[in-house]
Amino acid sequence: MERPEFDDWVAQRGAALLRFAYLVTRDHTRAEEAVQDALISAYPRWKRISRDGDPEAYVRRSIVNADISRWRRFFRRETVTESPVVGDEPDHAVAHADADAIWALCATLPTKQRAAVVLRYYEDLPDGDIAVILDCSPATVRSQIHRALATLRATVTEEVNR
C-alpha cells in the first residue's frame, strides 16, 4: 500500500521541503502552496517516483516548477523593499538585518538562479545533485550560480557606490 509510505516520507521530509520552498519563494504562503502542489502531483505517481529515483529531488524540482508556473501565471516578480535602517550604535540585530538584506537581494534573482544558489549555499549540495533537482546539466548549474553571484556583486557594488 503506497499511502503509508508516502505519508511517512512526507512526515519525515515535510519540514525540510517547506524550508527549501521558503528559500526559493521568499514567502511563507507561496512556499506552502508550492509544497502542496508538488506533493499533490507526486502522490498519484509515488510508487514510480520512489522506485525509479530520488523522491526528494523529484519533489524539490516540482517545488521550483510550481513557483515558476505561479510567476508566469501572474506575471509578477518579487521586488526588493527599502533596506533596513541601522542606527549609529552597534545593535545585536545587525547580523539579522544583514542576513535579511542578503535574502532581499536574492529575492531579485530569477527563480532558477535563486534555487541554484539556495541549493548550493544553504543545502550545501554538489553540482550533480542540483542538476538533478533543476533538471539541467551540471554546467548549467555552474552557469546559473555564476550569473546569480555576478548579479548580486553588481547590485552590492552599485549600492555601495551610491
PEQUIMO-V443338 format. One record per residue. RES is the residue in three letters. SS is DSSP state (H for helix, E for strand, C for the rest). D_CENTER is the distance of its C-alpha to the mean C-alpha in Angstrom with 1 decimal. Layout:
res: (RES RES)
ss: (SS SS)
d_center: (D_CENTER D_CENTER)
This chain:
res: (MET GLU ARG PRO GLU PHE ASP ASP TRP VAL ALA GLN ARG GLY ALA ALA LEU LEU ARG PHE ALA TYR LEU VAL THR ARG ASP HIS THR ARG ALA GLU GLU ALA VAL GLN ASP ALA LEU ILE SER ALA TYR PRO ARG TRP LYS ARG ILE SER ARG ASP GLY ASP PRO GLU ALA TYR VAL ARG ARG SER ILE VAL ASN ALA ASP ILE SER ARG TRP ARG ARG PHE PHE ARG ARG GLU THR VAL THR GLU SER PRO VAL VAL GLY ASP GLU PRO ASP HIS ALA VAL ALA HIS ALA ASP ALA ASP ALA ILE TRP ALA LEU CYS ALA THR LEU PRO THR LYS GLN ARG ALA ALA VAL VAL LEU ARG TYR TYR GLU ASP LEU PRO ASP GLY ASP ILE ALA VAL ILE LEU ASP CYS SER PRO ALA THR VAL ARG SER GLN ILE HIS ARG ALA LEU ALA THR LEU ARG ALA THR VAL THR GLU GLU VAL ASN ARG)
ss: (C H H H H H H H H H H H H H H H H H H H H H H H H C C H H H H H H H H H H H H H H H H C C H H H H H H H C C H H H H H H H H H H H H H H H H H H H H C C C C C C C C C C C C C C C C C C C H H H H H H H H H H H H H C C C C H H H H H H H H H H H H C C C C H H H H H H H H C C C H H H H H H H H H H H H H H H H H H H H H H H C C)
d_center: (31.7 28.0 27.1 27.6 25.6 22.6 23.2 23.4 20.2 18.3 20.2 19.3 15.6 14.7 13.8 11.5 9.7 9.8 8.4 5.3 5.3 6.4 4.3 2.2 6.0 7.9 10.5 11.9 13.8 11.3 9.1 12.4 13.4 10.6 11.3 15.0 15.0 13.6 16.1 18.8 18.6 18.5 21.5 24.2 23.2 22.6 25.8 25.0 21.3 22.4 25.5 24.2 21.1 18.1 17.0 13.8 12.7 14.1 12.3 8.8 9.9 11.3 8.3 6.9 10.6 11.2 9.1 10.8 14.0 13.9 13.7 16.4 18.5 18.7 18.7 16.8 14.4 13.4 16.0 16.5 19.2 22.0 21.6 22.8 26.5 27.6 31.3 33.8 33.9 31.4 29.2 27.4 24.4 24.1 21.6 19.4 20.0 19.1 15.7 15.2 16.4 14.1 11.0 13.0 13.5 9.9 9.7 12.4 10.7 10.5 7.5 8.2 8.9 6.0 4.0 7.5 7.9 5.4 7.1 10.3 10.8 9.3 9.7 12.6 12.7 15.3 15.2 16.7 14.3 11.3 13.8 14.5 11.0 10.6 14.4 15.7 18.0 17.3 19.0 16.5 13.7 16.0 16.7 13.2 12.7 16.3 16.0 13.0 15.1 18.2 17.0 16.0 19.4 21.2 19.9 20.8 24.2 24.9 24.3 26.5 29.2 29.6)
